[in-house]
Amino acid sequence: MSKEKNPRRVADNEAMAKIRMLRTSPQKLNLVAALIRGKKVETALNDLTFSKKRIAIDVKKCLQSAIANAENNHNLDVDELVVAEAWVGKNLVMKRGRPRARGRFGRIVKPFSEITIKVRQNEEQV
């Protein structure tokens, strides 16, 4: 009388990785995520390596983790992987402030975000 096994969250030809608590705004992170969506994995890694954005280093780590998950956990071929989806979400926001003139208080928000990358193996069409 055990519970049913949870179904996989991704298809059999997919793998994903997620990084939380990235210290940047979701808007800035989405610019880097848009850079790699739909590209082959090798091209996406090159784009992230030579990007001038600071957060591209963390996005590259997430992509490498998704590739490793595909290879080790799901036995997918690395050469045929494509970045199927890359989406960005909000996380917590640290609220800080600075005293301003006439007793006022200037709010400073320091947002965090998270990114999820899903890679998919394309089957060859014959």
Secondary structure, DSSP 4 states (H G I P E B T S, - for coil): -PPPPPPPSS-TTEEEEEEEEESS-HHHHHHHHHHHTTSBHHHHHHHHHT---TTHHHHHHHHHHHHHHHHHTT---GGGEEEEEEEEEEEEEEEEEEE-GGG-EEEEEEEEEEEEEEEEEPPPP-
